[in-house]
């Protein structure tokens, strides 16, 4: 380790260490964000919505996009 202080590789190694530190900090931030915010949301609302407990009273026909003749307040003048 002492020899690294006297050769030109030491500043490069400090730079690589700083880049690795930034990478680890970035990954740690997103892992904590996922574990604290996103994962509990998926486990509460996502599973409940997939099992039909949320939005159970919404008809799929109301959500599905309609073709032009089936939309409200639309008058089709010409159909080929």
Residue, then its C-alpha position, 0 to 999 in steps of 0.5 A: x500500500x505504501x508503494x501506491x503513494x509513490x507511483x502515479x496510480x494513486x490518484x486514479x485509484x482514488x477516482x475509481x473508489x469515488x466512482x464506486x462510492x457513488x454507485x453504491x450510494x445510488x444503488x442503496x438509495x434506490x433499494x431503500x426507496x423500493x423497500x420503504x415506499x414501493x414494496x408496501x404499496x404493491x403489497x397493499x393496493x396491488x394485491x387487493x386490486x388484482x383480487x378485485x377488492x379495489x375498483x370492484x364496482x367499475x364495469x370493464x365496458x366503462x373503462x374500455x375505449x369505444x369505437x367512434x360510432x359507440x361514443x357519446x355525443x358523436x354523430x357518424x355521417x358516413x360509414x364505408 
